[in-house]
Amino acid sequence: MLSVENLVKQYGELVAVDDVSFEAAEGAVFGLLGPNGAGKSTAINCISGLLQPTSGRVTVAGYNVQKEPRQAKRSLGVVPQELALYEDLPAVDNLRYWGRAYGLRGSELETRVTEVLGTIGLGDRAKDLPKTFSGGMKRRLNFGCGIVHRPPVMLLDEPTVGVDPQSRERLFELVEAERAKGTCIVYTTHYMQEAERLCDSVAIIDHGKMIARGSVAELRAQLGARDVLQLNGRFPAGPSKEAVGALAAQNGLDIEIISQEESSLTLTLSSASQHLPAVFQAISNAGGKVSETSLRSPNLETLFLLLTGKELRE
């Protein structure tokens, strides 16, 4: 339903999206995962036709976005990160506006608007102004505006930003309901839990480049059984590295240093909790000191840390 081929978007010397390619299927959620500033929203804007790519090709439901923009856009439902609502129009009129923009008229429009109000749980607030709504209610209305014309492809750009846990769960249910109807969904997020909950497949983006792609299970498999051990304290660069290498050699351990600074050291190793005393002793023997420890089991967040050497939130 959606194909992105060698997408590049450049602003002068800055390459915001750097040779990104992926496909998204009918009835599936494809996740674009990465930190703020990674290029996710720029990619979404190129797919939706809001930005002209520097190079590359995007097709939506078989239509080339650059050459057949009207047909491609008719097949898209966009739920932007920034709310696309008219605050001084009642909720029902926001939905009517976007329905008409996509060609709905008369009884078909009214029936669909009523359906969407029920779906997003705002039937009793239909005549109220969005400026009186909570953040979660605005997000649900924003979602409703994106689905009112029954698009076969949806672009959801950080749709849960700034909402409470209950509203986030409701938005998850809305996404899952659209997937069950056969909608192709592209979902951008920097929350690992969202990707693991919703996405059938994921691409991890950093600095505009796609650094990993696959199903959640496939990406987790890249870590194997390795945990991520993050240590804070004092770590002399050379001696600490040598001590970790010696520990691995002496005990037959698969230890990898993925980032090292004077005050922090991050390692990956299997069954890390069993080897903590040996790691602490090796660091101490090298003249270092551990003041704080964090141990995480394999997940998408630890994979991002392994691939980039930094936290997703940075």
N, C-alpha and C positions, 0 to 999 in steps of 0.2 A: 504493500500500500504506500510506503514511503521509501524512497531511495536517495541517499546522499553520496555523491561521488567526488572525492578529491576537493572538498570544499575549502576555500581559502578566503579569508577576509582580512585585508590589510589597511591600516591607517598610517600612511607615511612609512616610517621605519618599524612601527608596531604591527606585528602579525597576531591578530586577536584569535583567529581560527586558522590552524596550520595543517592543511591536507587531511581533513577529517572525512572518513567514509563509514557509512553504516546503512543497514536496511532495517525497517520495522514492519512487522507482520500484522495481518488482520487478527483481532481478538487477542492481542498481546500488549504488554507494557514494556517499552524499551526505555531504560534509564540512562540519562546523561549525568554522571556523577563527578563532582569536582568542587574545589573551594570557590569562594567568591572571587570573581576576576579571572576564572579559568577559561572563559570563552563560551560557556553554555548559553547564556542569553543572546550573545551575538549569533551563534549558530541557529538558535530558534528564530531570530529575526530574519536571517537569510532564508530559512525554510519557508517562513510565512510571507516572504516578499516585501517585508518592511525595509530590508537592506539589500542592496545589490552586491552579490559576491564579487570578489576580485577575480576569482576563477572557480571552476568546478561546476557541477550539475546537480540539480535537485528536481525530483519528480514526485508528485503527490497524486495518488490514484491514477497513475499513468500520464499525468499532465506535467509538462516541463514548466517550472515556476517562472523561469526567465522568458520563455517563448509563448506560454499559454497562461498568463497570470490569472485571468478571470476564472477560467475553468479550475485551475489549481486552488485558488482561494475559496471557491464555492465548496470545495471538498474538505476544507479545514475548519476546525473549531479551535480558537486560540483563547487560552486563559492566561493572561500575562501576569508577571510578578507585580507590577504596579496595577492597582485596581482600575478597570476600565468601566466605571459606573458614572451615571449622571446623578449626583447627590441630591438634586432638587426635583428629580422625577420619581414618582412612586415606583416601587419595585416592579410592579406589573408593567409599567410603561417602559422601564429599562429593557425588559424581556421583549415587549412588543417592538421596540425600536430595532433591536438586533435581529429579531425574526424578520421584520420587513426588509432590513438591509440584505438579508439572504434570500428574499423573494417570497416569503410566506405572506398570505393575504387572507382576509375574511375569516370564515369559520375554522379553516385549517390553522390559521395563526392563533385564534382564541383558544382552540382546543389544546394546541401544543403549549401555549403559555400556561394554561391551567395545569397541564401535566407536569411541566417543569417546576412550577411553584410547589406542587406536592412533593416532587422528587427531592428538592433541596430543603424541604421543611419550612417554607415561608408562606404557606397558603393563608395563614391567619394574619400575615403582615403585608399582604399584597399591595395595599393602598398606602402603606407607610413609606416615608422617605428614607433612602439609604443613609443619610447623614444622622439618622436617629438609631442606626443599627450598631450592634457590637462588631468588633473586628471579625469574629467568626461568621457572623451573619453576612457581612459584606463579602467575605471570601466565598460563601456558598452562592450568593447572588452572582458574583463574578463567574463562578463555575457554570451557573445556569445560563448566563448569557452566551457562554461558549458552546453549549449543547442544544440550544433552542432549535436550531435548524437541522438537527440529527446528522452531524458531520461524520463521515467514515474515518477521518483522521483527526486526532486532537493533539494539540501542543500545550502542555501544562508546564509553565515556567515558575518553579518555586511556589506552588499554589498554597502552601501551608505557612508561609512566612508570617510571623507575628500573631498566630492564633493559639488559643488555649488547647490543652490536651483533648478535651471533649470535642471541640470543633475539628481538631485535626483528625480524630477518629471518624467523624462524620464525613469529612472530605475523602478519607481513605475508602469508605464504603461507597461513595459516589463514583470514585475511580474504578473500583472493582465492579460496580454495576455496569458501567460503560464497557469495560472489557468483556463482561459476560454477554453483552449485546453484539459483540463482534467488532467493536471499535478498535482501531489501531491508535495507540497512545504513546507519545513521546513525553517523558516525565523528567524534568531537570530538578536536581536537588543537591544540597551539600549535607544532607542528613543521611548517614549510613542506614539507620533503622528504617527509614522510608524506602530506600532502595531494596533492602532485604525483605521488607513486607510486601511490596507491590510489584517489583520488576521481574519479568521473565528472563530478560537479558539486560546487561549493563555495559556501558562504555565509560571508562574512567578518563577524564580529561584534566590536564594540568598545563598551564601556560599555552593554551590553544592547541596542544597536541593530544592525540588519543594514545594513551600509554598502556591500556589493557582493554580487552573486550571479551565477553562471553556470558554464559549464564552465571547466576550467583554461585551455583555449585562449582562450576568450572573455575571461576576466579578464586574461590576459597581453596580449591585444590592446588593452586599455585603456591600457597603457603604450606601445604602439607599439614603436618601436625605441629608446626612450629608456633610457639607463643612469642609474644613481644614483651621484652623486659626493658623497662625504662628506669634508669637510675639517675638520681640527682645527688650532687655532692661535689667532690673534687677529683679530677681525673687527669693526671699528667699524660700528655698525648702519646708519646712514644712508649713509655713503660706500660701504660694501660693496654695499649694495643698488643704489645708483646706478651703481657700476662694472659690476656684472653686467648691469644693464639696458642700459648703453651698449655693452657687449661684444656683447650679443644684437643690438642695432640695427645696429651697424657691420658685423657679419659674417653677418647674416641667420640667426642661430641661434635655435632654439626652446629657450630656457633658462627653467626655473622654479625659484624658490627655494621649497622645501617646509618648511624650518625654518631658523631663524637665531638663534644665541645669541652671546654675546661670545666664547666659546671654540670654537664649532662652526658650520659652515655646510653645509647639504645641498641639492644641486641635482639636477635631472634635465635631461639633454640627450642628443641623438643623437650617436653616435660620440664619446663623451666623451674617449676616449684620444687622439684626434687634436687635441683642443682644450685639453689640459691646459696647455701653455705659455702660451696666451693667457689662460686663466682665472687662472693664477698671477700673470701680469703685471698683470692688471686689479686683483686683490686687493692686490698690492704698491703699485700706483699710488694706491689708496684708503687707504693707511696700514696695511693689514693684513699678516698674516704666516701662511703655511701651514707647519705643522710635521709634519703627518701626513695621508696621503691614502688613501681607500678607494674602490675603483671596483667596482660590481656590475652585472652584466647583468640584463636584465628577467626577473623571476620573481615568484612570489606574495609573497615577502618584500618586494621593492622596491615592489610594488603596495600592500601594507599601509602601508609608509612614505609613499608618495605620498598615500594616502587619509587618513592620520591624523597625519602629521608626526612619527611616533615609531617606534622599533623594536618589533617584535612581542614581544620578550622583556621589554620594560619593564613 
